Amino acid sequence: MASTLLQASSFCFIFALFTIFSLLDYCSCFNPKVLSSYNTSKTESDWSPAGATWYGSPTGPGSDGGACGYGTSVEQSPFSSLVSAGGSSLYKSGKGCGTCYQVKCTENGACSGNPVTVVVTDECPGCVSESVHFDMSGTSFGAMAKSGQASQLRKAGKLQIQYQRVECNYGGVKLAFHVDSGSNSEYFAAVIEFEDGDGDLSGVDLRQALDSDTWLCMQESWGAVWKLNYGSELQAPFSLRLTSLESGKTLVVNNAIPAGWKAGTTYRSVVNYED
């Protein structure tokens, strides 16, 4: 009897393992839901200290996309140059691309004390003097000033500011997918922009043709660029499944990339996270 029970127990254990690995094989990439999330009900106690500098043109976007890969989008609406490079704790090796923060300053006479929302679009590898540092565009830095005193505030060069994480809200602008110029029939890569809500992504999956049941897991290439090196011809249109880093929320964008897509082209979605 003991031998029979042992054999049955062993069979159940092996069957369970087979079931688990079968499910994992359905998509080889595992994107666990992050249980922690930032507080969306902000109070004065939610503000934390940080250092701030600025770079680039006094009224410009800092750099054209920088280490996140957004390119000239940083100058255009809805980014509108209200962007910032981040030290390591903000850039997070590229995982922080697209996150939104409110920043404000009070220590300088030109500071308005009013919050300004900026998006992380670049990396500041040399920003190590504080645990949290924003190297802001000239536009963002000046936006913290009282009316007519932006130039005076920029002359300060460096400030101690307050910051807090906030949800991104692009005012009805939908997701955009800019196909990397190196993409071809067997390799697909794209920059993903304007994610409402968390703003950042922990995973992106691609599905070939609308009737396919298989999701192929893309890899983070660098910054906000996600890639799939398939090794054989991919069949468009492509649907994309996005998973937020902070909350673990998923969003499926059907036919995000049409048949006949072209490298270097930006495709606009009709949905976003907050729809």
Secondary structure as GFF3:
##gff-version 3
##sequence-region A 1 275
A	DSSP	alpha_helix	2	25	.	.	.	ID=ss1
A	DSSP	three_ten_helix	44	46	.	.	.	ID=ss2
A	DSSP	beta_strand	48	55	.	.	.	ID=ss3
A	DSSP	three_ten_helix	66	68	.	.	.	ID=ss4
A	DSSP	three_ten_helix	71	75	.	.	.	ID=ss5
A	DSSP	beta_strand	83	86	.	.	.	ID=ss6
A	DSSP	alpha_helix	88	91	.	.	.	ID=ss7
A	DSSP	three_ten_helix	92	94	.	.	.	ID=ss8
A	DSSP	beta_strand	100	104	.	.	.	ID=ss9
A	DSSP	beta_strand	116	123	.	.	.	ID=ss10
A	DSSP	beta_strand	133	137	.	.	.	ID=ss11
A	DSSP	alpha_helix	138	143	.	.	.	ID=ss12
A	DSSP	alpha_helix	150	155	.	.	.	ID=ss13
A	DSSP	beta_strand	158	166	.	.	.	ID=ss14
A	DSSP	beta_strand	176	179	.	.	.	ID=ss15
A	DSSP	beta_strand	187	193	.	.	.	ID=ss16
A	DSSP	beta_strand	201	208	.	.	.	ID=ss17
A	DSSP	beta_strand	216	217	.	.	.	ID=ss18
A	DSSP	beta_strand	219	222	.	.	.	ID=ss19
A	DSSP	beta_strand	225	229	.	.	.	ID=ss20
A	DSSP	beta_strand	238	244	.	.	.	ID=ss21
A	DSSP	beta_strand	250	257	.	.	.	ID=ss22
A	DSSP	beta_strand	266	268	.	.	.	ID=ss23
###
